[in-house]
Amino acid sequence: MTGIWLRGLIRRRGAQLVAAALSVAAAVGFLAALGTFVGVNGAHLTDRAAASVGVDWQVQVVGGADPAAVQAAVRKVPELRSAAPVTYLPVAGFNSV
């Protein structure tokens, strides 16, 4: 019974079946190509994007440590461009408006 139905379907709508099969094959091929592109180039794109971004390191001095000694140690880091001490303003608390 299924064979009769399938033969009639191919005979009457053969061109539509071929077009549908080709459309599905093209979609699968496109998705496979896109997946391959993302898999191969994903890490390289991230590396290239991050290569031009400078890194901003911040060092917090714990209580009791000598800030001048910490700054002297930080200045010994290779390829350091600049180092500047900063302080924080003590506040009692924040309120939302």
N, C-alpha and C positions, 0 to 999 in steps of 0.2 A: 504494500500500500504506500509506504513512504517512497519507494523507488519510482512508482508511477507519478506521485506528486512532484518529486525532484526532477524527473525527466520533463514533465510539463512546465515546471518553473524555468528550467534552463532553456527550453524551446521557446517559450513565450516572452521571457524577460532576461534573456541571455546577456544583452548589452548592459542592462541595468545592474546585473550581478557582477559583471566584469568591472564596471565603473565603481561599484561599491567596494569590491575587493582591492582595486588599485588605490582607492582613496584611503582605505584602512592601512594598506602597505605603505603609502606615502606618509601617513601620520605616524606610524610606528618607526619608520626610518628617520623622520625628523626628530622624534623624541630620543631615539638612540644617538643621533648626532649631537643633539643638545646636551644629553647626559655625558657623552664623551668629552665635549668641550669643557663643560663645567668641572668634570673630574680632573682633567689634565691641567687646565689653566687656573683653577681656583686658588691653589697655593701660590702660584707665580704672581697672580694679580695682587694678592695681599702683600707679598714681599715687595713688589714694586711700589705699591701705594705707601707702605710704611717706611720705605728707604729714605724718603725726603722729609719725614717728620722728625723734628728734634725731640729729644726726651728731656722732660723736666723732672729732675730728682729733687725731692725735699727730704731733709734730714731733721728729725726732731731730737733736741737735746733733752735728756731726762733730768729731773731735778737732782741737784748736787754735782752735775758734770760741769766741766769748764767749757763755756762756749768758744773761747779762743782756741783751745786745744782741738775741739771738734772741727772748727773751721780750718785749722792748719792741716788736719788729717784729710778733710774733704778736698782741699786745694792740691793734694798730692795725687788725686785721681787722674789717670792719663786721659788726654783729649778733653779735659775740662775747659769750657769756654769762659765761664764766670761763676762766682760764688758770692752770695750776699746774705748777710744775716737779716732776719726779719723777726718782728715781735708781734704778739697778739694783744689786742685791747681787751682787758678784763671787763666783762659785763655781768650784771646781776642776773639777767634773764631776758628772754625775748617774749614779746606779746604779739598775738595775731590781731589784726584789726578787723 
